Amino acid sequence: MIYRRIFSDLESHLSEKQMTVVTGMRRTGKTTALKHLLKASGSSNSLYLDLEKAENRYLFKQQSYEDVKISLQIEGADFDKKLFIAIDEIQLVPEITSVLKYFYDTYDIKFLLSGSSSFYLKNRFSESLSGRKQIFEMFPLTFFEFLSFKNIDTEKFPSGFVKFNYTFYTKYKSFYEEYLRFGGFPEIAAIENQTRKISYLKDILNSYIELDIKLLSDFAKADELYKLIRLLSTRVGQKTDFTKLANITGISIYNLKGFMQLLDYTYFIKIVPAFVRSIDREIAQQQKMYFADSGLLTVLGNTDRAALLENTLANALYNYGSVKYYAKKNGQEIDFILNESIAAEVKLTPGIHDKNTLRRRAESIDIQTHYIVGLELPDSEYSDFVWAGTL
């Protein structure tokens, strides 16, 4: 098992009474995280229950808490001492919150939970378990983690906005090209055959629609949602114009907004707002949208390298803080504004003119720190940029 960056935070929370809740898109490694925590607890008094299994769902749907307790005892739980219980896919049993609350308040139990929907976990789940849980979000692999899955030595791996280094670039560029095209789902990273990678990505996409969407939405509209997803995959990094999307898809603006919210809540897309100095203006500005993983774009048919690069970097920048974009009415834009203090522009092949243009635009909005992030080495000797693989 490869050690994920999030594991240190999860391990630190093991000693807390609060429930540890891991949420994120399907197939990002939540089950592995729960099993890792059970092992890290060092306790033999522990259980792992997957709610995708009907018998485990039934266990938490019984009429009395005593019946639930008896069933857990049959599974091996000892309520007379500290107990660790890991429960996977809790969104599949909405009524489980009352059961968890009772056992949390009554016994010395550390609950380790996972779920695929931020809507369920941050809304319905939060209402009944206020103060009793902490939510940790898990995403596809970073490029650093991707290299670890490939058993590549990352001991001297530079990270962040570091200046382009030719030796580092030549050593890792082929791996980054693979990461760019197929994304960072852990099981995809572990596969070498490209045909199998595509097959697995299709399975992830189908599982998302068949399971998460069926649970949280009107499944009769799944075809409409898939149509929208296909269209959005061609508009990564563009402003979201609901009127235009409605005209193309035939879906009402009301339903479009609902679908976009659903895609956001289930971690399928990330919404990037506009950077402005006024909150009211920010609300009025159109948002941009990026997919949670570049592999999803590839399997949906968007293999444009510029789009894959911008999408990949949008996800990477979220590891450093809040992400927005800047645009003027005359069409001038800055791809990303990080933490409202750093401007970043993405270019396949960067040049000195890109740096100068970004500097002028950034300084016009009082941002002094700015970086060109590039993928390919320019023909000239220009190297004053950040290679995408370091972010």
Secondary structure, 3 states (H helix, E strand, C coil): CCCCCHHHHHHHHCCCCCEEEEECCCCCCHHHHHHHHHHHHCCCCEEEEECCCHHHHHHCCCCCHHHHHHHHHHCCCCCCCCEEEEEECHHHCCCHHHHHHHHHHHCCEEEEEEECCHHHHHHHHHHHCCCCEEEEECCCCCHHHHHHHCCCCCCCCCCCCCECCHHHHHHHHHHHHHHHHHCCCHHHHCCCCHHHHHHHHHHHHHHHHHHHHHHHCCHHHHHHHHHHHHHHCCCCCCECCHHHHHHHHCCCHHHHHHHHHHHHHCCCEEEECECCCCHHHHHHCCCEEEECCHHHHHHCCCCCHHHHHHHHHHHHHHHHCCEEEEECCCCCEEEEEECCCEEEEEECCCCHHHHHHHHHHHHCCCCCEEEEEECCCCCCCCCCCEEHHHC
